[in-house]
Amino acid sequence: MEPVSLLVGAVLLAAGFLGGRLSRRRPTPPPAPSAPLCGCGHTLSQHDTETNTCYAELRRDVHDKRGRWTGHQWVPCTCRQYVGPRPIDEVFMPRLLPPATD
């Protein structure tokens, strides 16, 4: 091979290497695991295990008779059943004993 083509190839190789090193992507941390949510936006821990009703509270806007905003009011969540993902132990092994009543 002639020396000019070897020199051009070496320059192209060095330019590609430097371009790759300068424009490489920085590693991003993995996203934090999200908590499984129900359709109402609350987690399984905010739902009663026996009745499946949600006992969390929501903040709603309060308006007077003229339609002016007067503040916030806390009202119970209207969710009637947890519809989010179930824990794996409830899927494969149902509860064998009834809950203890003292």
C-alpha positions, 0 to 999 in steps of 0.5 A, a space after each residue: 500500500 502507498 503511505 498516503 492512503 495509510 496516513 489517511 486511514 490512520 487520520 480517519 481512525 483517530 478522528 472516529 475514535 476521538 469523536 466517539 470518546 467526546 460524544 459518548 453517552 454518560 450512564 444515567 442512574 436507573 429510575 427509582 422503582 415506582 410503587 404499585 398504585 390503584 386506579 384511585 392513585 393510592 397504594 395497596 397499604 391505604 386499602 383495607 385488606 378485608 373490605 378492599 375499600 380505600 381509607 385515604 383522604 383527598 383534598 378538594 377545592 371548596 367554593 361558596 354559592 357565588 362560585 368563589 374559591 374559599 379553600 380546601 376540604 379533606 374528603 374520603 376517597 371514593 374508591 371501592 376496591 383495590 384494582 392494582 397489582 396484587 402481591 405475589 404471595 396472594 396470587 400463589 398462596 391464598 390465606 389458609 386461616 381466617 384472620 384472628 378476631 380478639 
